[in-house]
Amino acid sequence: MPTKATDPFGDRGLGPLIQVASQVLAPAGALTAVLYHFGYVREKELLAYFGVELGSAGLSTTDYLLSSAGPLFSLLATMVVIGVAAIIAHHLLAYLLSRANHLWRQITW
C-alpha cells in the first residue's frame, strides 16, 4: 500500500479513480472476449452447416457479440437453475438432519 510520500498521484485523487477503473474495465474486457468467442463459434458452426465459409459472410464484431446472446443465455440459465437446486437441496438436507437429530435425542432419552 503506497503512502502519501510514495504515492505518485499525491493529493490529486487519481489513485482511487484508477483503481475503480481497473476493477470495472478488466471484467468488461473479459466479458467482451467471452461474448465474442461464443458468437464466433456459433456463427462458424451455423454457417458451416449450410456450407458457407465464415469469411464470405462479412460479419462484424458487433454481429458476433449479438449472436452470442442465445448460447450464453442458455449456459447462464442452466447454471442458475443448478445453483437454485443446490441451495434448495442444502436447506432441505439441513432441515432433515436437524429434525433427525431432534428425534434421535427424544429416542435416546
N, C-alpha and C positions, 0 to 999 in steps of 0.2 A: 504494500500500500504506500504510494508516494506521499511524502509530507508536503507542506506548503513550500518549503525551501527547495525541494527537488521536483515539485510538480511543474512540468513545462508549460502548463496553461495558466498557472498562477491564479489570480483573482478574477480572470475573465469568465470563469464558469463554463468553459468548453469541455472540461473533463467529464462531468455528468452527461452532457449532451452527446458526446461521442460514445459514451458507454451505452446510453439508451439507443442511439442509432445503430450501434453494432449488435445490440440484442434484438432489434427489430429486423434489420436488413439481412443478417445471416440466415435466420429461419425463412424469411421470404425468398431468398435466393435458392435455398434448398427445396422449398415447396415448388417453386417455379421449375426447377430441374426435374423433380419427380413428375409434375404435371406434363412437362414436355416429353419425358420418356414414355409415359403411359399413352399420350396422344400419338407419338411417333410409331410406337409398336402397334397400336390399334389401327391406324391408317395403313401401315405397311401390310398387316395381315388382311385387312379388308380389301385393299386393292389387289393383293396377290391372289385372293380368292377369285376375283373377276379377271385375272390375267393382265392387270395394268401395273406398269412399273411406277414406283413411288415418285421418282424424279419427273415423270411426264405429267403428273397431276398438278404440279406447280403450287403446292401448298405452302403457306407461310407459317411462321412461328405461331401466330395467333390461331391459325387453324388447328395446329397440333395441341395448343393449350385448351382450346374449346372442345375438341373431340375427346379429351381425356376425362371429361366430367362423368361420362357414363361408367366406364370401368372403375374409376376411382371411387365413385359413389357406391357402387356395388361392394367394393372391398371395405369401405368405411362402414357401410350399413351392416355388413356381416360381422365386423369387429365390434360394433356397438351391441348387436344382438347377443353375441357371445359374452361380452362384458356384463350386460344386464343379467343374463342367465347365470353367470358365475356369482354375481352379487346376491341374487335370489337364492341360489344353492347354498352360499355361505351362511346367509341369515337363517335359512331353513335348517341347515345342519346344526348351527349354534343353538337354535331353539330346541331341536330334538335332543341334543346332547344335554342341555341344561334340564330339560324335562326328565330325561332318563336318569340323570344324576339325582334329581329330586326324588323320583320314585325309588331309586336304589337306596337312598337314605331311609325312606319310610320302611322298606323291606328289612333292612338290617337292624333297625331299632325294634 
